Every structure is written in structure tokens, then in C-alpha cells.
């Protein structure tokens, strides 16, 4: 399969329906009717088909998308799910900012917990202490339901 060129990416025009321009190894550029262009990577992990969002063109260039694609392929080769790694990074940001934000704004952490449980079991176990401390600092824990 031939690879995309930077010129082809720039010249890609929107159509009535969204369409894909394939690069290689499951990476492609998804072009919406609005003209937005999104880098995606289709892969399978644990016998499930998944799609990883790599970024938006022109914020992420073709070379940048290929670099992110290669990092995701290396993660899969080492037995890690790249989308779980991405969710874990997002959860880390929530946990770093979460205590003061929740205390000051009075919001619940249901979305944070959902992101947390979507990680693998071992990552869940390693972070259980952090979550326990986090939940201990939240007032009115009866505002939300925590499911195992």
C-alpha cells in the first residue's frame, strides 16, 4: 500500500460524506464534510477492534502522526493497550487537579472513576490507594454511586 504524502493531505477536500485516506499499518486521515481532518489508527488488542485518535490536522502533521502511530504500535508490541495508556494519562491529570477542584466547585467524580475503571486490572490495583485517598477527601460521597 502506498503511503500518503504531505501534499495529498493538504489537498484533500471534503465530500458529502466522511471518507478516509489510508497511510499504512492501520493509520489514516479521516476527512469530515465540514472539512475537519483527523488522524486515526485502527488496531486490535485482546481480540477487539479499536481506534486511537492521534490528533487533528494541521495541529499534527503527517510526520507527527506517523511518529505517534509508531509509538502506539510499539506499545501494542510490548503488550500494552495505547488507548488505556491515554486514559491513564487523562486520569492522572484529573487526580492532580481533582482534589482542589472538587472541593472548591462541589462537583462529583463519576467521570473520573469511569475513566479509571476502564484501565487494565493491574493498573487499577496499583492506583487503588490513590483513589481511596482521593475519595476520602471528597465531601458528600452520597452524591454519586461507585460501582466495582
C-alpha positions in Angstrom: 0.0 0.0 0.0 1.3 3.4 -0.9 1.8 6.0 1.8 0.2 9.4 2.0 2.1 12.4 1.0 2.0 15.8 2.7 0.7 17.3 -0.5 -2.2 14.8 -0.7 -3.1 15.6 2.9 -3.2 19.3 2.3 -5.1 19.0 -0.9 -7.8 16.6 0.4 -11.1 18.2 0.1 -14.4 17.5 2.0 -17.1 15.4 0.3 -20.8 14.9 1.1 -19.9 12.0 3.4 -16.8 11.5 5.6 -14.1 9.4 4.0 -10.6 8.0 4.8 -7.2 8.5 3.2 -5.1 5.5 4.2 -1.4 5.8 5.0 -0.1 2.4 6.2 -0.3 0.0 9.1 -3.9 1.0 10.0 -3.2 4.8 10.2 -5.5 7.0 8.1 -6.7 10.6 7.8 -10.5 10.9 8.4 -12.0 13.8 6.5 -15.4 15.1 7.5 -17.9 17.0 5.3 -17.1 20.1 7.4 -13.5 20.0 6.2 -12.0 18.8 9.5 -9.2 16.3 9.2 -8.5 13.8 12.0 -5.6 11.3 12.3 -6.8 7.8 13.4 -5.2 4.4 14.0 -7.2 1.2 13.8 -5.7 -1.7 15.7 -6.8 -4.8 17.5 -6.0 -5.6 21.1 -7.2 -8.5 23.2 -9.2 -9.7 20.1 -11.1 -6.4 19.9 -11.0 -3.8 17.2 -10.1 -0.3 18.5 -9.5 3.1 17.1 -7.0 5.5 18.6 -7.3 9.2 17.9 -3.8 10.6 17.1 -4.7 14.2 16.6 -6.1 16.9 14.3 -4.5 18.1 11.1 -2.9 20.7 10.8 -2.0 20.7 14.6 -0.4 17.3 14.0 1.5 17.0 10.7 1.8 13.8 8.7 5.3 13.2 10.2 3.9 13.8 13.7 1.0 11.4 13.1 3.4 8.8 11.9 5.6 9.2 15.0 2.5 8.8 17.3 1.4 5.8 15.2 4.8 4.2 15.6 4.7 4.8 19.4 1.2 3.1 19.6 2.5 0.1 17.5 5.4 -0.3 19.9 3.1 -0.2 22.9 0.9 -2.9 21.4 4.1 -5.0 20.6 5.1 -4.7 24.3 1.6 -5.9 25.4 0.1 -2.5 26.3 -3.2 -1.0 25.0 -2.4 2.5 23.7 -5.9 3.8 24.4 -5.6 2.6 28.1 -2.3 4.4 28.4 -4.0 7.6 27.0 -6.9 7.2 29.5 -4.4 6.7 32.4 -2.6 10.0 31.5 -6.0 11.7 31.4 -6.9 10.2 34.8 -3.5 11.4 36.2 -4.4 14.9 35.2 -7.8 14.6 36.9 -6.2 13.3 40.1 -3.6 16.0 40.2 -6.2 18.8 39.8 -9.1 16.9 41.2 -9.0 17.4 45.0 -8.9 21.2 45.0 -11.3 21.5 42.0 -13.9 19.2 43.6 -13.6 20.8 47.0 -14.0 24.3 45.5 -16.6 23.6 42.9 -18.6 20.8 44.6 -18.7 18.5 41.5 -18.8 14.7 41.6 -16.1 12.4 40.3 -18.2 9.9 38.4 -16.5 10.6 35.1 -13.1 10.3 36.7 -14.0 6.9 38.2 -15.4 5.6 34.9 -12.1 6.5 33.2 -10.2 4.8 36.0 -12.1 1.5 35.8 -11.6 1.3 32.1 -7.9 0.7 32.6 -6.4 -2.8 33.0 -6.8 -4.7 36.3 -3.2 -4.3 37.3 -3.2 -0.5 36.7 -6.4 -0.4 38.7 -4.8 -2.3 41.6 -1.7 -0.1 41.6 -3.8 3.1 41.8 -6.3 1.9 44.4 -4.5 3.7 47.2 -4.6 6.9 45.3 -8.3 6.6 44.6 -9.0 5.7 48.2 -7.2 8.8 49.4 -8.9 10.9 46.8 -12.4 9.7 47.7 -11.6 10.3 51.4 -11.1 13.9 50.6 -14.4 14.4 48.8 -17.3 15.6 50.9 -20.8 14.3 50.3 -19.8 10.9 48.8 -23.5 10.0 48.7 -23.8 12.3 45.6 -22.6 9.6 43.4 -22.5 5.8 43.2 -19.3 3.9 43.0 -19.5 0.5 41.3 -16.8 -2.1 41.3 
